[in-house]
Amino acid sequence: MYWKADVTLTWQLVPLVPSGTIVDGLRFQNNIFHHDPKSFINSLQKPRVVIMLVKAGAPVDQTIETLSIYLEKGDCIIDGGNEWYENTERRQKAMAEKGLLYLGMGVSGGEEGARNGPSMMPGGSFEAYKYIEDILLKVAAQVPDSGPCVTYIGKGGSGNFVKMVHNGIEYGDMQLIAELYDVLKSVGKLSNEELHESGTNGTFLSFLIEITADIFGIKDDKGDGHLVDKVLDKTAADLSVVAPTIAASLDSRFLSGLKRERVEAAKVFKSGGVGDVLSDQPVDKKKLIDDVRQALYASDAVNIIYKKRNKF
């Protein structure tokens, strides 16, 4: 199912949705909802183009199986559900045997992307991509210097592979930001207000850091102090590629779930936790912030280079 409700559309969208859902009460000009796959497929002009937004995994296979009964040679299915790239390649081969085209498309943007346009990474059948290229160019996020945030990535599962790498870089960036926070808090002794200011005054010029900085400004609505001080933390291997930044970020995520073990460890290691002040020596906060900024950029560059050098 795919539509964009708050923009003027120059093409007709025909969503297939479960009956009894909230969309039963919605009506968009020139668009008709269908609740069964047969009437949905028969309502489309040939060659038919079906864009799926379905949870990755078995639901995608089930949806494809249902739709393909009514599709004909030359029709195409486009999966926008951020699927594992090997599944995309498997499905593309299976669809090709039936004479159907298949495109696996990574989508990034979250809630903001839904309103302002996402970044899309389609890969697979180039013929299928050309079917919807004009639509993707219009709904994608628009960057003044480079245009729409979408391009045909390549054959096979390359679109989903690039999305996976994209997520890996983002994970690495978040780990770097966590370490940046630890250094500025424990060595620089910066307050939450100072951390918030350093992240919003353009010092780091990073979207992830800007939204992280917002966290430091949030007060605890159920007590005194800042919320950040009270929160309870709740393919590389296959390719033999060293990815230390991603590995560190995953290790931190796994460790964050081991609350009981971390509580026991804290009884043994009485100091040195994240944010604990490690030294009473005076620190030039401005210089430290600049040093950390340079270290962040260098680490981020290494993080990206590791992914860039390993082409799909």
N, C-alpha and C positions, 0 to 999 in steps of 0.2 A: 504494500500500500504506500502510495506516495502522493502528496500534494502540498502546495504552499498556499495557505489560505489568505495571507495578507499582502499579496502582490497581484497585479493584473497579469493574467495568463493569456497567451496567444495560441495555446493548444488546448485540446480537450483532455481532461484526465478522467479516467473511469476506475475509481477505487473498488477493490474487492475487500470487504470487511466482514467480520462475524456478525450475525444478526444479534440484536439485543444490546449492542454496544452504544456508547455515547454518540457516535456519529449518526445514529438513526435520526437524531434531532437536528442534524446539520444539513444544510443545502447550499451548494455553491452554484453560481450561474453556469449553465451549460455542462454541468457535471452530474452524473448519475451513479448512485451506489449500487453495487451488486452483492448479494449474499451467497451466491452459489457459483462455483468455478465455470460451469458450462455457459451460463448466460453472460458471465464476465468475459470469457474468451471470445464468444461469438459476437460480442458488441465491439470488438476491436477491429480496426482496419488492418488489412494485410499489407506487408508482413507485420505480424503482431509483435509488439514490444511490451514485455511484462517486467516491471521493476519491483523486486521484492525487498521489503524491510522486515526481515524475520530474524528471530534470535538464532545465532550461529549454532551449528550442530545438527542433530536429528530433525528439528523442526524444518530446516531448509530442505533436507532430503524428502520429507513428507510432503512439503508444499510443491516441490518440483514434480514428484510422482503424481500428485493430484492434477496439476496444471498440464503436464505433458500429455495426458490422455487426450486433451482437446486441441493441443497445438499441432501445427502442420509444418512440413519442411520449409525452412527459411525463416520461421518465427524465432524470436530470441528471448531469453530470460537473463535479467540483470540482477545480481545479488548485491545489495548495498548493506549487508549486515556484518561487515568486518569479520569475515570467515577466515579460518586457518587456511593458508595458501595451498597446502597439499590437498585439502578437501575440494578447493576450487578447481584444481587441475583434474582431480578424479571426476568431478561432475562435468567439466568441460568435455572430457573424452567420452563420457556416457551420452551427453547430449549430441555430440557430433555423430555418434553411431545412429541416432534417430533423425539426423539432418537438421538439428536445432542448433542455434548459436547461443553461446554462453559467455557472460562477462562477469568477473568478480571485481567489485568496486569498493575499495577502502574509503570510508567517510570519516572526516574529522571536523569537529566544531562544537559539539555539545549543544546546549540550549541556545547559545548565541548564534551558532551556525544555523539553527532552524529558522531564525528570524533574519539574520544578516547574510546568510549564505555559507555553506560549508566548504571545506577543501576536499576534493574527491580524486581518487587514484584508481581509475579503471584499468583493468588488464584482462587479456583474453582475446576473444574474437574482435579483430579490428573492424570487420563488417558490422558487428553489433554496436560497436562504439560509434560508428558513423551514423547509425540509425538515430541515436539520441544526442549526438554531439551538440546540436543547436540548443537542446534543452539544458544540458549540463553547463554550457557556457553562460546561459542566462541565470541559472539558479546558484551558481558557484559564488563564493566570496570574491569580491573585486578589489584588486590592489592597483592603485593609480599607476605605479611604475611598471608593473608586469602584467596587468590584466587579470582574467579569470583564474582562480586557483584550481584548475583542472587541466589535465593533459592525458593523452593515451600513454600508459606506462610501457606496455609491451605484451608479449604472448604469455600464455599459461596463467599461473597464479601470481604474476609479477605485481599486479595492483595490490593484492592483499599482502604480499611480501613487503612491499614498500610501506604499507600502513603499519605492519609489524615493526619494521625498523624505525619508523616515525615514533611509535609508542616506546620503543627501547630508548631512543634519544631523550624522550620526555621523562622517562623513569630516571635516566642518568642525571638529567638536569635537576630533578627533584631531590635526588640524593646529594648533589653538589650544594643545593640550597640549604639542605638540612645541616651539612657540614659547615657551611658559611655561617648559619645561625649559631652553631656551637662555638665557633671561634670568636665571633663578635660578642657573644654572651659571656663565655667563660674566660677568655683572654682579655678582650676589650672592655668587659664589664658594662656593655651598653644596656640601657634600660629598654623596656618594650617600646616606650615612646620614641627613643632614638633609633631603634630598629625599624619602626614604622616609618619614620622620617627618611632614613637612608634608603628605604625601598621605594619611596614615592616621589623623591625629589629629582629623579632622572639619573641618579648615580649609576645604576646598573642597567637601565634601558632594557628591561626584560619583562614580558607579560607575566611569566610564572612568578618572578620576584615581586612584581607589583601586586598580584593577587595574594601572594604570601604575606606581603607587608600589611595588607588589609587585616589579616588575622591578628597581627600584633596590636592593632588598635581596638580590638573587640574586648569589652569588659565583661566579666562574669555577671550575668543577670541574676544569679542565685547566690551571690556572695561578693566578697571584696576582691579586688585585684583583676588581673587579666586572664581571659579564658585559656590562652596558650599555656599558661603555667599550671593549669589544672586538668588538661585533657589527658585521658588514659588512652595510650596508643592501642588501640585494639588491633631457538634454532641454532644459537651460537655454538652450543655443545656439539650438535650434529655436524656443523661445518668446521669444527675444530678451530674456531676463531676466538681469540682472547678478547673478552669484553669486560674488563675489570669494573668499569663504572656501572654498567647494568648489573653485574654480579653483586656489587656492593649495595645497590639500591634494593635488589631482591632479598639479599641477606637481611637488610634492615627491616624490610616488610615482614619477612618470616619471623624475625626476632620480636617484632612488635606484638605478634599474636601470642607469644609465650609469656604472658603476664605473670603467672605463678612462679615460673623459673626466674624471671627478672626481679621479682620481689625478694626471693630467697638470695639471689646474688647481691642485691643491694644491702643485705644484712652483713655480708662479708666485706664488700667493698664500700666503705662508709662515705667515700667522696669520689669526685671525678665523673659524676653523671653529667648528662647533657645540660648545659646551662649553668653548672656549678662554677663558681669563681675559682680559678686555679692558681692565681697569684695576686699578692697585694701590691706588687710593683706598679708604679704609675705607667699608663699607656697613652700614647698619642692616638686618640680615637680616629681622628681624621685620616692620619697616615695608615692606620690599620685597615680602615674601611677601603681605602684605595688599594692597599696590598691584596686584600681579600677579593676585591673586584677584579684585579688583574689575574689572580689565581683562578677565579671562577671562569673568566674568559678563556684562559689557557686550557683548563680542564675540559671546558665545553668544546673547544676546538678539537682536542684529542678524542673526545667522545664521538664527535661527528666524523672525524677522519677514519676512525676504526670502522664505522658503518659504511662510509663512502668507498673505501678501498675494496670492499667485498661485494662485487656486483652480482646480481641475481643471474 
